Amino acid sequence: MSTAVPSVLFVCVHNAGRSQMAAAFLTHLGAGRVEVRSAGSAPADSVNPAVVEAMREVGIDIAAETPKVLTVEAVQASDVVITMGCGDACPHFPGKRYLDWKLQDPAGQGVEAVRPIRDEIQQRVHGLLTELGVETVA
């Protein structure tokens, strides 16, 4: 197996909820052993406040994060591209691994509705780290 650090890109439409939570969990749990990116095909102006609050509840602060636009370069630089409801907006390149995580969109919902989405994303990130052969931090 390669000693190179794997890179993962999370993509959703607004890069304001699901992809931000996934990137934050992967950054936290991977503790520097995974290169993490997130982007949106039509980025929002800011991260969903209910998402920020839900992540704060589990000890991860994403208040300073900002939605980023999806670029061809970000996809090309990633080993794994995980889409979350961005449809056909994500460019496909040969040799990349693509996963589609079907998750409820937290847009416009309160923190109570975001919590189960957050928890599902956390479980999926744990599974991804296992697949990548990266040990998680406690």
C-alpha positions in Angstrom: 0.0 0.0 0.0 1.2 3.5 -0.8 2.5 5.7 2.0 1.0 8.8 0.4 -1.7 10.6 2.3 -5.1 9.8 0.8 -7.1 12.9 -0.3 -10.9 13.1 -0.1 -13.2 15.7 -1.6 -16.8 16.1 -0.3 -19.2 17.8 -2.7 -22.8 19.0 -2.2 -24.7 21.8 -3.9 -24.2 24.7 -1.4 -21.2 23.4 0.6 -23.0 24.8 3.6 -24.1 21.7 5.4 -23.5 18.0 4.6 -20.1 18.5 2.9 -18.9 20.8 5.7 -19.9 18.4 8.4 -18.2 15.5 6.6 -15.0 17.5 6.0 -14.9 18.5 9.6 -15.4 15.0 10.9 -12.7 13.6 8.5 -10.3 16.4 9.5 -10.9 15.7 13.2 -11.0 11.9 13.1 -8.2 11.5 10.6 -5.9 13.9 12.6 -3.8 14.9 9.6 -3.6 11.5 8.0 -6.0 12.4 5.3 -6.1 15.5 3.0 -9.6 16.9 3.2 -11.4 19.2 0.8 -15.1 20.3 0.5 -16.8 22.3 -2.2 -20.2 23.1 -3.7 -21.5 23.3 -7.2 -23.4 26.5 -6.2 -21.9 27.6 -2.9 -23.9 29.4 -0.4 -22.8 32.7 1.2 -22.2 31.0 4.6 -22.3 27.7 6.5 -25.8 26.8 7.8 -26.0 28.1 11.4 -27.8 25.0 12.5 -25.0 22.9 11.1 -22.4 25.0 13.0 -24.4 24.5 16.2 -24.8 20.7 15.7 -21.1 20.3 15.2 -20.3 22.5 18.2 -22.4 20.0 20.3 -19.9 17.2 19.4 -16.9 19.5 20.1 -16.0 20.5 16.5 -16.0 24.2 15.7 -16.7 25.0 12.0 -17.9 28.6 12.6 -14.9 30.0 10.6 -15.5 27.7 7.6 -16.8 29.3 4.3 -18.4 27.5 1.4 -16.1 27.0 -1.5 -16.8 26.6 -5.2 -16.2 23.2 -6.8 -13.2 23.3 -9.2 -11.9 20.8 -11.7 -8.5 21.1 -9.9 -10.1 20.0 -6.6 -11.5 16.9 -8.2 -8.2 16.1 -10.0 -6.2 16.5 -6.8 -8.5 14.0 -4.8 -8.3 10.3 -4.6 -11.9 9.9 -3.5 -14.8 12.2 -4.4 -17.9 11.9 -2.3 -21.0 13.5 -3.6 -24.0 14.4 -1.5 -26.9 15.3 -3.7 -25.0 17.5 -6.3 -26.4 15.6 -9.2 -24.4 15.8 -12.4 -22.6 19.0 -11.4 -19.5 17.1 -10.3 -16.9 16.4 -13.1 -15.8 12.8 -13.5 -12.2 11.8 -14.2 -10.9 8.3 -14.9 -9.0 6.7 -12.0 -10.9 8.6 -9.3 -13.1 6.7 -6.8 -16.6 8.2 -6.6 -19.1 7.6 -3.8 -22.6 9.1 -3.5 -23.8 9.4 0.0 -27.6 9.9 0.0 -28.3 12.1 3.0 -31.1 14.4 3.9 -30.4 18.1 3.1 -30.1 20.2 6.3 -30.9 23.4 4.5 -33.6 25.5 6.2 -33.9 23.0 9.1 -33.2 23.6 12.8 -30.5 21.9 14.9 -33.0 19.1 16.0 -33.3 18.0 12.3 -29.6 18.4 11.7 -28.5 16.1 14.6 -29.5 12.8 12.9 -27.8 13.9 9.6 -24.7 14.8 11.5 -24.6 11.5 13.3 -25.1 9.5 10.0 -22.2 11.5 8.4 -20.0 10.7 11.4 -20.7 7.0 11.0 -20.0 7.1 7.3 -16.7 9.0 7.9 -15.6 6.3 10.4 -16.4 3.7 7.7 -14.5 5.7 5.1 -11.4 5.9 7.3 -11.5 2.2 7.8 -11.7 1.7 4.0 -8.8 4.0 3.6 -6.8 2.1 6.2 -6.5 5.2 8.4 -6.7 4.8 12.2 -9.1 7.3 13.9 -8.4 9.3 16.9 -10.4 8.6 20.1 
